[in-house]
Amino acid sequence: MAEPVNLNRFRKAKARADRKAQASENAVKFGRTKAEKDLEKARTDKACAEIERHKLDE
């Protein structure tokens, strides 16, 4: 006789695998490297500093 299969466990494992696959796809689509993030932060900081230098004092 075959062993009984826990369908709840099977269903949850399949859902977990599906979520992991979706996360991997999203990481490829939307993910950025650390260098890209650092470069964007540096550009933003420089732009903010540029704006601050052009403000008039009251």
C-alpha positions as CSV (number, residue, x, y, z in Angstrom):
1,M,0.0,0.0,0.0
2,A,1.2,3.5,-0.8
3,E,2.0,6.0,1.9
4,P,-0.6,8.7,2.4
5,V,0.3,12.2,1.1
6,N,-0.2,15.3,3.1
7,L,-1.9,17.5,0.5
8,N,-1.6,20.6,2.8
9,R,2.1,20.2,2.9
10,F,2.3,19.7,-0.8
11,R,0.2,22.7,-1.5
12,K,2.2,25.0,0.7
13,A,5.5,23.7,-0.8
14,K,4.3,24.5,-4.3
15,A,3.1,28.0,-3.2
16,R,6.5,28.6,-1.6
17,A,8.3,27.5,-4.8
18,D,6.1,29.8,-6.9
19,R,6.8,32.8,-4.7
20,K,10.5,32.1,-4.8
21,A,10.4,31.9,-8.6
22,Q,8.5,35.2,-8.8
23,A,11.0,36.9,-6.4
24,S,13.9,35.8,-8.6
25,E,12.2,37.2,-11.7
26,N,11.6,40.5,-9.9
27,A,15.2,40.7,-8.8
28,V,16.3,40.4,-12.4
29,K,13.8,42.9,-13.6
30,F,14.0,45.6,-10.9
31,G,17.1,44.8,-9.0
32,R,20.1,47.1,-9.0
33,T,23.7,46.5,-8.0
34,K,25.2,48.2,-5.0
35,A,27.4,50.3,-7.3
36,E,24.3,51.6,-9.1
37,K,22.6,52.5,-5.8
38,D,25.7,54.2,-4.5
39,L,26.1,56.2,-7.8
40,E,22.5,57.3,-7.6
41,K,22.9,58.4,-4.0
42,A,26.0,60.3,-4.8
43,R,24.3,62.1,-7.7
44,T,21.3,62.9,-5.5
45,D,23.5,64.3,-2.7
46,K,25.4,66.4,-5.2
47,A,22.2,67.8,-6.6
48,C,20.9,68.7,-3.1
49,A,24.1,70.4,-2.3
50,E,23.9,72.4,-5.5
51,I,20.4,73.5,-4.7
52,E,21.4,74.5,-1.2
53,R,24.3,76.7,-2.5
54,H,21.9,78.6,-4.7
55,K,19.4,79.5,-2.0
56,L,19.3,83.1,-1.0
57,D,19.7,84.1,2.7
58,E,17.0,86.2,4.2
